[in-house]
Amino acid sequence: MLTARYFSYRLQFKFDAGTSRGVLRYKDSWFIEIWDNEASQTKGIGECSLIQGLSPDPISGFEAKLKEVCTHINQLDEGLKQSLIDFPAIRFGLETALLDLKMGGQKILFPSKFTNGTDFIPINGLIWMGNYQEMLARIRVKIADGFRCLKLKIGAIDFGEELKLIQLIRQEFSPEELELRLDANGAFAPDEALQKLEQLSPYHIHSIEQPIGSRQWEAMAGLCRTSPIPIALDEELIGIRSSGELSRMLQFIHPEYIILKPSLIGGLTVANGFIQMAETNKVKWWVTSALESNIGLNALAQWVYPLNNALPQGLGTGQLYANNVESPLVVDQGRLYHRANQFWDLNNFTLKI
């Protein structure tokens, strides 16, 4: 007989994180903990990560649905599972908590060379939106830390300032030395997007995520046909309910890449289906966290490692928080490691619940 509970935890950013939707100073996550009553010391834990203004989960019914899931943890029938289609963050948290419990509650969900500490995952360094000087300082720190792939959030300050910033980077670092990815989070208007992409193109940009807002398939398809910079779809995947719907979207828009955030699309099983459909349509992909704590980040990293994707993944977000749960995850020289000789410390984490 299983027992489950949920609890919330407020993650504090080390600095105000600018987005195209405003400024983030903290982010709330909810956690599902599951155990067998006959072996209560072994617990599985999964994270339900919500991003304000982006996650599709209905906030008004979120905790009620979490309570329902925990109350009926021994009766996860098809009706209850189907009701979670509108709660992708809960699906991700439930799926990973059950998997953790099944694997012995040690937070080793997918044993591999990554989890035993003998291999790593290449990751990009994330540069949040801010004013010109803030972004320049953050870029210098990331480069000094050994990152050779940076992802810049753009669209919140003057576009001319952003161009100047990118120009300065390219004056110092060639495309062979530093890969630049951009994420516009839908900030460009459809009628100005192509012009801005053309202005960015001399700086050898690897890709740009979601240059215009989602659900504008015709405009996005036109951009993908004409853009001098490869386009990656991110928010466009939110709300896609099936691999068939994803296939229709990919065949209509024809992007170069898609960005997978399992907390926003319904969990690892759903993400596996999306990957299969992307590869069928010859669309490349990588994985990015939805600003999870180290609990969710750990599950994502262990899942993606055996998929053998050589592209840098967006899994460096654990460094963003001042009060993250201590874990074996370590970032060094633009690589994510799982140090087998370091341990989880949930004491401070649970005390703050």
C-alpha beads as a LAMMPS data file, in Angstrom:
LAMMPS data file: protein, C-alpha beads

353 atoms
352 bonds

1 atom types
1 bond types

-500.0 500.0 xlo xhi
-500.0 500.0 ylo yhi
-500.0 500.0 zlo zhi

Masses

1 110.0

Atoms # bond

1 1 1 0.000 0.000 0.000
2 1 1 1.454 3.325 -1.084
3 1 1 1.202 6.663 0.684
4 1 1 1.852 10.017 -0.988
5 1 1 2.078 13.617 0.097
6 1 1 2.899 16.894 -1.597
7 1 1 4.595 20.042 -0.398
8 1 1 5.772 23.314 -1.868
9 1 1 9.102 25.118 -1.779
10 1 1 9.990 28.648 -2.883
11 1 1 13.228 28.880 -4.843
12 1 1 14.989 32.244 -4.640
13 1 1 16.945 33.515 -7.633
14 1 1 20.450 34.779 -6.904
15 1 1 19.566 37.893 -8.908
16 1 1 16.433 39.279 -10.523
17 1 1 15.955 37.217 -13.675
18 1 1 14.570 39.250 -16.550
19 1 1 12.208 37.644 -19.051
20 1 1 10.099 38.968 -21.904
21 1 1 7.166 38.687 -19.478
22 1 1 8.735 40.674 -16.655
23 1 1 11.139 39.979 -13.793
24 1 1 11.386 36.765 -11.782
25 1 1 12.647 37.022 -8.204
26 1 1 11.508 33.606 -7.024
27 1 1 9.812 30.497 -8.343
28 1 1 7.558 28.040 -6.543
29 1 1 7.809 24.302 -7.057
30 1 1 5.684 21.505 -5.645
31 1 1 6.999 18.054 -4.806
32 1 1 5.324 14.659 -4.679
33 1 1 6.790 12.169 -2.206
34 1 1 5.678 8.507 -2.363
35 1 1 6.500 5.519 -0.174
36 1 1 5.356 1.982 0.566
37 1 1 3.919 1.700 4.081
38 1 1 5.862 -1.506 4.619
39 1 1 9.167 0.187 3.762
40 1 1 8.580 3.813 4.692
41 1 1 12.278 4.736 4.753
42 1 1 12.428 4.339 0.960
43 1 1 10.792 7.320 -0.679
44 1 1 10.492 8.475 -4.238
45 1 1 10.351 12.196 -4.950
46 1 1 9.345 14.115 -8.041
47 1 1 9.093 17.824 -8.811
48 1 1 6.157 19.710 -10.308
49 1 1 7.726 22.906 -11.631
50 1 1 5.574 25.884 -12.571
51 1 1 6.779 28.999 -14.389
52 1 1 4.488 31.950 -13.880
53 1 1 2.889 33.035 -17.137
54 1 1 4.248 30.086 -19.113
55 1 1 3.202 26.775 -17.547
56 1 1 -0.149 25.578 -18.920
57 1 1 -1.273 24.002 -15.651
58 1 1 -4.352 25.849 -14.292
59 1 1 -3.092 27.485 -11.102
60 1 1 -6.558 27.727 -9.542
61 1 1 -6.973 23.947 -9.464
62 1 1 -3.345 22.935 -9.113
63 1 1 -3.169 22.052 -5.418
64 1 1 -6.597 20.420 -5.510
65 1 1 -5.386 18.144 -8.308
66 1 1 -2.173 17.378 -6.386
67 1 1 -4.256 16.439 -3.347
68 1 1 -6.458 14.203 -5.491
69 1 1 -3.434 12.431 -6.943
70 1 1 -1.884 11.848 -3.523
71 1 1 -5.182 10.706 -1.991
72 1 1 -5.752 8.183 -4.771
73 1 1 -2.149 7.124 -5.276
74 1 1 -3.204 3.462 -5.087
75 1 1 -6.010 3.970 -7.604
76 1 1 -4.328 5.713 -10.506
77 1 1 -6.951 4.576 -12.981
78 1 1 -7.263 5.793 -16.538
79 1 1 -9.799 8.426 -15.529
80 1 1 -7.432 10.090 -13.097
81 1 1 -4.495 9.786 -15.487
82 1 1 -6.568 11.312 -18.286
83 1 1 -7.523 14.210 -16.018
84 1 1 -3.820 15.078 -15.743
85 1 1 -3.573 15.979 -19.425
86 1 1 -4.170 19.606 -18.398
87 1 1 -1.525 19.328 -15.641
88 1 1 1.767 18.483 -17.400
89 1 1 3.861 19.565 -14.406
90 1 1 2.009 17.117 -12.144
91 1 1 2.406 14.356 -14.728
92 1 1 6.161 14.952 -14.746
93 1 1 6.379 15.026 -10.941
94 1 1 4.250 11.903 -10.486
95 1 1 6.088 9.961 -13.185
96 1 1 9.528 10.715 -11.755
97 1 1 8.486 10.127 -8.126
98 1 1 7.132 6.672 -8.994
99 1 1 10.268 5.893 -10.981
100 1 1 12.494 7.014 -8.102
101 1 1 10.543 4.786 -5.697
102 1 1 10.775 1.826 -8.088
103 1 1 14.549 2.296 -8.332
104 1 1 15.027 2.332 -4.553
105 1 1 14.585 5.981 -3.607
106 1 1 18.237 6.941 -4.172
107 1 1 17.466 9.480 -6.923
108 1 1 19.204 7.250 -9.464
109 1 1 16.395 6.934 -11.981
110 1 1 18.471 5.938 -15.024
111 1 1 21.803 4.326 -14.025
112 1 1 24.574 5.184 -16.496
113 1 1 28.117 6.448 -16.845
114 1 1 26.687 9.861 -16.012
115 1 1 25.285 8.752 -12.647
116 1 1 28.454 6.872 -11.678
117 1 1 30.481 10.001 -12.371
118 1 1 32.559 8.784 -15.313
119 1 1 30.909 10.934 -17.997
120 1 1 29.218 14.309 -18.347
121 1 1 26.563 16.226 -20.279
122 1 1 27.630 19.320 -22.274
123 1 1 25.395 22.265 -21.383
124 1 1 24.876 25.856 -22.436
125 1 1 25.404 28.803 -20.131
126 1 1 22.202 30.794 -19.664
127 1 1 22.365 34.593 -19.795
128 1 1 19.177 36.157 -18.441
129 1 1 17.747 39.376 -19.795
130 1 1 18.887 42.520 -18.069
131 1 1 20.308 45.875 -18.962
132 1 1 23.366 46.043 -21.206
133 1 1 25.939 46.161 -18.396
134 1 1 24.268 43.340 -16.452
135 1 1 24.187 41.039 -19.444
136 1 1 27.771 41.850 -20.398
137 1 1 28.967 41.077 -16.864
138 1 1 27.072 37.775 -16.826
139 1 1 28.529 36.803 -20.200
140 1 1 32.064 37.449 -18.957
141 1 1 31.470 35.304 -15.878
142 1 1 30.140 32.397 -17.946
143 1 1 33.039 32.534 -20.382
144 1 1 35.522 32.686 -17.502
145 1 1 33.771 29.617 -16.060
146 1 1 34.622 27.685 -19.198
147 1 1 31.352 27.727 -21.117
148 1 1 31.724 27.408 -24.882
149 1 1 28.014 27.596 -25.641
150 1 1 25.938 30.524 -24.400
151 1 1 22.214 31.079 -24.649
152 1 1 21.191 34.738 -24.457
153 1 1 17.681 35.775 -23.571
154 1 1 16.837 38.746 -25.772
155 1 1 13.827 40.951 -26.388
156 1 1 13.594 42.903 -23.135
157 1 1 16.024 45.756 -23.776
158 1 1 16.641 47.949 -26.815
159 1 1 17.366 45.761 -29.842
160 1 1 20.280 48.009 -30.849
161 1 1 21.869 47.395 -27.447
162 1 1 21.421 43.663 -27.903
163 1 1 23.090 43.810 -31.323
164 1 1 25.985 45.762 -29.817
165 1 1 26.345 43.149 -27.081
166 1 1 26.443 40.282 -29.571
167 1 1 28.894 42.183 -31.766
168 1 1 31.248 42.614 -28.795
169 1 1 31.107 38.870 -28.090
170 1 1 31.929 38.030 -31.699
171 1 1 34.839 40.484 -31.773
172 1 1 36.455 38.485 -28.998
173 1 1 35.239 34.934 -29.682
174 1 1 34.886 33.291 -33.079
175 1 1 32.048 30.855 -33.857
176 1 1 34.591 28.027 -33.487
177 1 1 35.429 29.218 -29.972
178 1 1 31.932 30.085 -28.752
179 1 1 28.499 28.925 -29.890
180 1 1 25.779 31.544 -29.488
181 1 1 22.123 30.633 -29.096
182 1 1 19.392 33.236 -28.728
183 1 1 15.986 32.950 -27.094
184 1 1 13.478 35.654 -27.964
185 1 1 10.566 34.080 -26.064
186 1 1 8.198 35.353 -28.767
187 1 1 9.293 38.975 -28.317
188 1 1 9.424 39.939 -32.031
189 1 1 6.356 41.119 -33.900
190 1 1 5.702 38.970 -37.000
191 1 1 6.117 41.922 -39.378
192 1 1 9.526 42.888 -37.960
193 1 1 10.976 39.457 -37.121
194 1 1 12.692 38.750 -40.447
195 1 1 14.405 42.131 -40.494
196 1 1 15.755 41.541 -36.981
197 1 1 16.930 38.048 -37.868
198 1 1 18.787 39.478 -40.863
199 1 1 20.478 42.030 -38.598
200 1 1 21.560 39.217 -36.268
201 1 1 22.785 36.880 -38.995
202 1 1 26.311 38.365 -39.486
203 1 1 27.197 37.236 -35.966
204 1 1 27.024 33.491 -36.699
205 1 1 24.118 32.624 -34.423
206 1 1 23.595 28.890 -33.915
207 1 1 19.808 29.222 -33.538
208 1 1 17.049 31.428 -32.196
209 1 1 14.213 30.091 -30.079
210 1 1 10.663 31.223 -30.693
211 1 1 11.288 34.573 -32.452
212 1 1 7.531 35.278 -32.570
213 1 1 4.710 34.202 -30.276
214 1 1 3.251 30.719 -30.470
215 1 1 0.100 29.676 -32.372
216 1 1 1.018 31.712 -35.443
217 1 1 1.800 28.746 -37.639
218 1 1 1.676 30.506 -40.999
219 1 1 3.927 33.349 -39.871
220 1 1 6.340 30.938 -38.189
221 1 1 6.423 28.689 -41.266
222 1 1 7.257 31.725 -43.386
223 1 1 10.098 32.648 -41.046
224 1 1 11.497 29.118 -41.107
225 1 1 11.560 29.252 -44.915
226 1 1 13.312 32.623 -45.117
227 1 1 15.289 33.135 -41.892
228 1 1 19.088 33.284 -42.226
229 1 1 19.252 31.856 -38.681
230 1 1 17.947 28.358 -37.842
231 1 1 14.742 28.565 -35.792
232 1 1 13.975 26.433 -32.741
233 1 1 10.440 26.016 -31.406
234 1 1 9.943 26.174 -27.653
235 1 1 6.647 27.655 -26.440
236 1 1 5.099 26.291 -29.646
237 1 1 5.168 22.825 -28.068
238 1 1 3.148 23.845 -24.999
239 1 1 -0.413 22.632 -25.330
240 1 1 0.371 20.010 -27.974
241 1 1 -1.655 17.010 -26.798
242 1 1 -0.350 14.164 -28.973
243 1 1 2.467 13.037 -31.219
244 1 1 0.039 13.276 -34.153
245 1 1 -0.648 16.934 -33.427
246 1 1 3.078 17.520 -33.065
247 1 1 3.688 15.843 -36.426
248 1 1 1.147 18.113 -38.136
249 1 1 2.787 21.163 -36.612
250 1 1 6.315 20.086 -37.577
251 1 1 5.290 19.279 -41.146
252 1 1 3.558 22.650 -41.496
253 1 1 6.245 24.851 -39.909
254 1 1 9.417 22.848 -40.730
255 1 1 11.661 24.180 -37.933
256 1 1 15.310 23.217 -37.645
257 1 1 15.021 22.373 -33.928
258 1 1 12.529 21.824 -31.132
259 1 1 13.264 22.440 -27.447
260 1 1 11.811 19.910 -25.013
261 1 1 10.759 20.872 -21.487
262 1 1 9.059 17.774 -20.030
263 1 1 7.445 19.742 -17.173
264 1 1 5.589 21.827 -19.760
265 1 1 4.555 19.064 -22.153
266 1 1 3.577 16.202 -19.826
267 1 1 6.586 14.240 -18.601
268 1 1 9.342 11.971 -19.840
269 1 1 7.128 9.446 -21.618
270 1 1 5.458 12.229 -23.606
271 1 1 8.859 13.779 -24.329
272 1 1 10.131 10.437 -25.653
273 1 1 7.209 10.403 -28.086
274 1 1 7.994 13.970 -29.157
275 1 1 11.624 13.027 -29.797
276 1 1 10.591 10.068 -31.929
277 1 1 8.235 12.254 -33.950
278 1 1 10.861 14.986 -34.363
279 1 1 13.432 12.498 -35.639
280 1 1 10.859 11.004 -38.014
281 1 1 10.392 14.502 -39.450
282 1 1 14.157 15.163 -39.532
283 1 1 13.926 17.872 -36.873
284 1 1 16.792 18.123 -34.397
285 1 1 16.177 18.668 -30.670
286 1 1 17.642 19.332 -27.282
287 1 1 16.297 19.450 -23.727
288 1 1 15.973 22.429 -21.402
289 1 1 14.821 22.512 -17.821
290 1 1 11.708 24.436 -16.788
291 1 1 13.690 26.096 -13.974
292 1 1 13.389 23.038 -11.748
293 1 1 15.307 22.678 -8.513
294 1 1 18.035 20.047 -8.437
295 1 1 15.345 17.397 -7.838
296 1 1 13.743 17.871 -11.246
297 1 1 17.032 18.754 -12.918
298 1 1 18.531 15.471 -11.737
299 1 1 15.692 13.484 -13.332
300 1 1 16.036 15.393 -16.624
301 1 1 19.803 14.946 -16.811
302 1 1 19.676 11.221 -16.070
303 1 1 16.919 10.746 -18.651
304 1 1 18.583 12.669 -21.472
305 1 1 22.100 11.269 -21.064
306 1 1 21.430 7.797 -22.564
307 1 1 19.570 9.376 -25.503
308 1 1 23.022 10.248 -26.898
309 1 1 22.258 13.771 -28.064
310 1 1 25.610 15.494 -28.665
311 1 1 24.183 19.037 -28.611
312 1 1 24.709 21.109 -25.447
313 1 1 21.598 20.749 -23.289
314 1 1 19.877 23.517 -21.325
315 1 1 20.560 21.954 -17.940
316 1 1 22.646 24.557 -16.138
317 1 1 19.750 26.187 -14.305
318 1 1 20.578 24.690 -10.908
319 1 1 23.113 27.471 -10.488
320 1 1 20.401 30.134 -10.599
321 1 1 19.133 29.634 -7.052
322 1 1 20.467 30.761 -3.695
323 1 1 18.599 28.038 -1.792
324 1 1 18.662 25.009 -4.084
325 1 1 18.733 21.552 -2.514
326 1 1 22.316 20.315 -2.293
327 1 1 22.973 17.440 -4.652
328 1 1 25.678 15.531 -6.561
329 1 1 25.052 17.736 -9.620
330 1 1 28.092 19.880 -10.375
331 1 1 28.755 22.283 -13.265
332 1 1 32.380 22.543 -14.363
333 1 1 33.762 24.045 -17.595
334 1 1 30.394 24.015 -19.339
335 1 1 29.695 20.412 -18.395
336 1 1 27.166 18.909 -16.000
337 1 1 28.503 16.118 -13.788
338 1 1 26.870 13.786 -11.287
339 1 1 29.595 13.346 -8.692
340 1 1 29.254 9.850 -7.254
341 1 1 31.194 10.857 -4.122
342 1 1 28.839 13.734 -3.274
343 1 1 25.490 13.244 -1.604
344 1 1 22.034 14.710 -1.441
345 1 1 21.324 16.937 1.565
346 1 1 17.580 17.324 1.992
347 1 1 17.724 18.505 5.612
348 1 1 17.630 22.255 4.971
349 1 1 15.285 21.661 2.051
350 1 1 12.680 19.857 4.162
351 1 1 13.067 22.237 7.103
352 1 1 11.992 25.148 4.871
353 1 1 8.880 23.404 3.575

Bonds

1 1 1 2
2 1 2 3
3 1 3 4
4 1 4 5
5 1 5 6
6 1 6 7
7 1 7 8
8 1 8 9
9 1 9 10
10 1 10 11
11 1 11 12
12 1 12 13
13 1 13 14
14 1 14 15
15 1 15 16
16 1 16 17
17 1 17 18
18 1 18 19
19 1 19 20
20 1 20 21
21 1 21 22
22 1 22 23
23 1 23 24
24 1 24 25
25 1 25 26
26 1 26 27
27 1 27 28
28 1 28 29
29 1 29 30
30 1 30 31
31 1 31 32
32 1 32 33
33 1 33 34
34 1 34 35
35 1 35 36
36 1 36 37
37 1 37 38
38 1 38 39
39 1 39 40
40 1 40 41
41 1 41 42
42 1 42 43
43 1 43 44
44 1 44 45
45 1 45 46
46 1 46 47
47 1 47 48
48 1 48 49
49 1 49 50
50 1 50 51
51 1 51 52
52 1 52 53
53 1 53 54
54 1 54 55
55 1 55 56
56 1 56 57
57 1 57 58
58 1 58 59
59 1 59 60
60 1 60 61
61 1 61 62
62 1 62 63
63 1 63 64
64 1 64 65
65 1 65 66
66 1 66 67
67 1 67 68
68 1 68 69
69 1 69 70
70 1 70 71
71 1 71 72
72 1 72 73
73 1 73 74
74 1 74 75
75 1 75 76
76 1 76 77
77 1 77 78
78 1 78 79
79 1 79 80
80 1 80 81
81 1 81 82
82 1 82 83
83 1 83 84
84 1 84 85
85 1 85 86
86 1 86 87
87 1 87 88
88 1 88 89
89 1 89 90
90 1 90 91
91 1 91 92
92 1 92 93
93 1 93 94
94 1 94 95
95 1 95 96
96 1 96 97
97 1 97 98
98 1 98 99
99 1 99 100
100 1 100 101
101 1 101 102
102 1 102 103
103 1 103 104
104 1 104 105
105 1 105 106
106 1 106 107
107 1 107 108
108 1 108 109
109 1 109 110
110 1 110 111
111 1 111 112
112 1 112 113
113 1 113 114
114 1 114 115
115 1 115 116
116 1 116 117
117 1 117 118
118 1 118 119
119 1 119 120
120 1 120 121
121 1 121 122
122 1 122 123
123 1 123 124
124 1 124 125
125 1 125 126
126 1 126 127
127 1 127 128
128 1 128 129
129 1 129 130
130 1 130 131
131 1 131 132
132 1 132 133
133 1 133 134
134 1 134 135
135 1 135 136
136 1 136 137
137 1 137 138
138 1 138 139
139 1 139 140
140 1 140 141
141 1 141 142
142 1 142 143
143 1 143 144
144 1 144 145
145 1 145 146
146 1 146 147
147 1 147 148
148 1 148 149
149 1 149 150
150 1 150 151
151 1 151 152
152 1 152 153
153 1 153 154
154 1 154 155
155 1 155 156
156 1 156 157
157 1 157 158
158 1 158 159
159 1 159 160
160 1 160 161
161 1 161 162
162 1 162 163
163 1 163 164
164 1 164 165
165 1 165 166
166 1 166 167
167 1 167 168
168 1 168 169
169 1 169 170
170 1 170 171
171 1 171 172
172 1 172 173
173 1 173 174
174 1 174 175
175 1 175 176
176 1 176 177
177 1 177 178
178 1 178 179
179 1 179 180
180 1 180 181
181 1 181 182
182 1 182 183
183 1 183 184
184 1 184 185
185 1 185 186
186 1 186 187
187 1 187 188
188 1 188 189
189 1 189 190
190 1 190 191
191 1 191 192
192 1 192 193
193 1 193 194
194 1 194 195
195 1 195 196
196 1 196 197
197 1 197 198
198 1 198 199
199 1 199 200
200 1 200 201
201 1 201 202
202 1 202 203
203 1 203 204
204 1 204 205
205 1 205 206
206 1 206 207
207 1 207 208
208 1 208 209
209 1 209 210
210 1 210 211
211 1 211 212
212 1 212 213
213 1 213 214
214 1 214 215
215 1 215 216
216 1 216 217
217 1 217 218
218 1 218 219
219 1 219 220
220 1 220 221
221 1 221 222
222 1 222 223
223 1 223 224
224 1 224 225
225 1 225 226
226 1 226 227
227 1 227 228
228 1 228 229
229 1 229 230
230 1 230 231
231 1 231 232
232 1 232 233
233 1 233 234
234 1 234 235
235 1 235 236
236 1 236 237
237 1 237 238
238 1 238 239
239 1 239 240
240 1 240 241
241 1 241 242
242 1 242 243
243 1 243 244
244 1 244 245
245 1 245 246
246 1 246 247
247 1 247 248
248 1 248 249
249 1 249 250
250 1 250 251
251 1 251 252
252 1 252 253
253 1 253 254
254 1 254 255
255 1 255 256
256 1 256 257
257 1 257 258
258 1 258 259
259 1 259 260
260 1 260 261
261 1 261 262
262 1 262 263
263 1 263 264
264 1 264 265
265 1 265 266
266 1 266 267
267 1 267 268
268 1 268 269
269 1 269 270
270 1 270 271
271 1 271 272
272 1 272 273
273 1 273 274
274 1 274 275
275 1 275 276
276 1 276 277
277 1 277 278
278 1 278 279
279 1 279 280
280 1 280 281
281 1 281 282
282 1 282 283
283 1 283 284
284 1 284 285
285 1 285 286
286 1 286 287
287 1 287 288
288 1 288 289
289 1 289 290
290 1 290 291
291 1 291 292
292 1 292 293
293 1 293 294
294 1 294 295
295 1 295 296
296 1 296 297
297 1 297 298
298 1 298 299
299 1 299 300
300 1 300 301
301 1 301 302
302 1 302 303
303 1 303 304
304 1 304 305
305 1 305 306
306 1 306 307
307 1 307 308
308 1 308 309
309 1 309 310
310 1 310 311
311 1 311 312
312 1 312 313
313 1 313 314
314 1 314 315
315 1 315 316
316 1 316 317
317 1 317 318
318 1 318 319
319 1 319 320
320 1 320 321
321 1 321 322
322 1 322 323
323 1 323 324
324 1 324 325
325 1 325 326
326 1 326 327
327 1 327 328
328 1 328 329
329 1 329 330
330 1 330 331
331 1 331 332
332 1 332 333
333 1 333 334
334 1 334 335
335 1 335 336
336 1 336 337
337 1 337 338
338 1 338 339
339 1 339 340
340 1 340 341
341 1 341 342
342 1 342 343
343 1 343 344
344 1 344 345
345 1 345 346
346 1 346 347
347 1 347 348
348 1 348 349
349 1 349 350
350 1 350 351
351 1 351 352
352 1 352 353
